[in-house]
Amino acid sequence: MADINYVLLTGASTKTAQLRRKASDQTKAEFSFQVDRPFDKPDGEPVSDLFLIDAWGDLAKWCGDNVEPGSRLLIIGTLNKESFKTRGGGKEHITVVKAKYVMPLDGPGPAADLDIESIKPDDWELSNIIGQLGDFVDYLDEMETSPTEG
């Protein structure tokens, strides 16, 4: 059986997607993406995670046309570790989400009805995970079958 590398995120872009043409003549889009955690620090300050998102090809072009600061998105992709040489000649590593699917969300999206208390613990019950994934699948099905304005 093959291993699985699958990431599903909802949140908001913190900057406009930047398009680049790579040496391989492929189009790549990069943007940062903020995902709020379901709790605050003891002092009441919100907690969030910031991810670097890469998209390629037609998806990159879509991101370049549509992703701007504050864009609420659903992103499905893979988690990848990349390395690069710094200007000083050192080697750095960065973790990137390689987007395979990006969908705009109006309002809070599929996480609106999330049972926040059930996801705060460090260990999750399998039934909770399956239930939450089922809710996401139902949401995606509704979005795919709903007429869209064009």
NUTORTI-381745 format. One record per residue (C-alpha): chain; residue number from 1; x, z, y; residue in one letter. Coordinates in steps of 0.2 Angstrom, whole numbers, always signed. Layout:
<rs>
tivo mimi east up north koldren
A NUM X Z Y a
...
</rs>
This chain:
<rs>
tivo mimi east up north koldren
A 1 +0 +0 +0 m
A 2 +7 -4 +17 a
A 3 +9 +9 +31 d
A 4 -3 +9 +45 i
A 5 +2 +9 +64 n
A 6 -14 +8 +74 y
A 7 -18 +16 +91 v
A 8 -35 +17 +100 l
A 9 -35 +22 +118 l
A 10 -47 +24 +132 t
A 11 -42 +27 +150 g
A 12 -37 +19 +166 a
A 13 -23 +8 +172 s
A 14 -12 +16 +185 t
A 15 -5 -1 +191 k
A 16 -8 -19 +192 t
A 17 -3 -29 +176 a
A 18 +14 -38 +179 q
A 19 +16 -55 +171 l
A 20 +33 -61 +165 r
A 21 +38 -77 +157 r
A 22 +51 -72 +143 k
A 23 +66 -83 +138 a
A 24 +55 -88 +123 s
A 25 +43 -96 +135 d
A 26 +30 -83 +130 q
A 27 +19 -74 +143 t
A 28 +20 -55 +143 k
A 29 +10 -42 +154 a
A 30 +16 -24 +157 e
A 31 +6 -10 +165 f
A 32 +5 +9 +164 s
A 33 -10 +17 +157 f
A 34 -16 +35 +159 q
A 35 -26 +44 +146 v
A 36 -34 +61 +151 d
A 37 -33 +75 +139 r
A 38 -49 +85 +136 p
A 39 -43 +101 +144 f
A 40 -34 +107 +159 d
A 41 -18 +118 +161 k
A 42 -21 +137 +164 p
A 43 -20 +134 +182 d
A 44 -34 +121 +181 g
A 45 -23 +106 +184 e
A 46 -29 +91 +173 p
A 47 -17 +85 +159 v
A 48 -15 +67 +155 s
A 49 -3 +56 +145 d
A 50 +5 +40 +153 l
A 51 +9 +25 +141 f
A 52 +17 +8 +144 l
A 53 +6 -6 +138 i
A 54 +13 -23 +133 d
A 55 +2 -38 +130 a
A 56 +7 -55 +125 w
A 57 +0 -73 +126 g
A 58 -18 -76 +131 d
A 59 -21 -57 +131 l
A 60 -7 -55 +143 a
A 61 -14 -68 +155 k
A 62 -31 -59 +154 w
A 63 -23 -43 +158 c
A 64 -14 -52 +173 g
A 65 -30 -58 +180 d
A 66 -41 -42 +176 n
A 67 -30 -26 +175 v
A 68 -28 -17 +192 e
A 69 -26 +1 +197 p
A 70 -41 +11 +191 g
A 71 -47 -2 +178 s
A 72 -55 +8 +164 r
A 73 -51 +0 +148 l
A 74 -52 +2 +129 l
A 75 -35 -3 +121 i
A 76 -32 -6 +103 i
A 77 -14 -9 +97 g
A 78 +2 -3 +89 t
A 79 +15 +10 +93 l
A 80 +32 +3 +95 n
A 81 +49 +10 +99 k
A 82 +60 -1 +109 e
A 83 +78 +1 +115 s
A 84 +87 -7 +129 f
A 85 +104 -6 +138 k
A 86 +105 +3 +155 t
A 87 +114 -4 +170 r
A 88 +127 +9 +166 g
A 89 +130 +2 +148 g
A 90 +120 +16 +139 g
A 91 +106 +14 +127 k
A 92 +89 +20 +131 e
A 93 +73 +21 +120 h
A 94 +55 +19 +125 i
A 95 +39 +20 +116 t
A 96 +27 +6 +120 v
A 97 +9 +2 +115 v
A 98 +8 -16 +110 k
A 99 -10 -21 +114 a
A 100 -19 -32 +102 k
A 101 -36 -30 +110 y
A 102 -41 -25 +127 v
A 103 -59 -22 +133 m
A 104 -65 -17 +150 p
A 105 -76 -1 +151 l
A 106 -90 +2 +163 d
A 107 -92 +20 +166 g
A 108 -84 +33 +154 p
A 109 -85 +21 +139 g
A 110 -86 +27 +120 p
A 111 -79 +44 +123 a
A 112 -93 +49 +135 a
A 113 -102 +58 +120 d
A 114 -86 +65 +113 l
A 115 -87 +83 +107 d
A 116 -73 +90 +117 i
A 117 -72 +106 +108 e
A 118 -69 +98 +92 s
A 119 -54 +88 +97 i
A 120 -45 +103 +106 k
A 121 -38 +111 +90 p
A 122 -21 +105 +84 d
A 123 -28 +101 +67 d
A 124 -44 +90 +65 w
A 125 -56 +89 +51 e
A 126 -57 +73 +42 l
A 127 -76 +72 +44 s
A 128 -74 +74 +63 n
A 129 -61 +59 +64 i
A 130 -72 +48 +53 i
A 131 -87 +53 +64 g
A 132 -78 +49 +80 q
A 133 -71 +32 +73 l
A 134 -89 +28 +68 g
A 135 -95 +31 +86 d
A 136 -81 +19 +92 f
A 137 -86 +6 +80 v
A 138 -104 +7 +85 d
A 139 -100 +6 +103 y
A 140 -89 -10 +100 l
A 141 -103 -18 +90 d
A 142 -115 -15 +104 e
A 143 -103 -22 +116 m
A 144 -100 -38 +105 e
A 145 -119 -41 +103 t
A 146 -124 -37 +121 s
A 147 -126 -52 +133 p
A 148 -113 -52 +146 t
A 149 -114 -58 +163 e
A 150 -103 -72 +167 g
</rs>
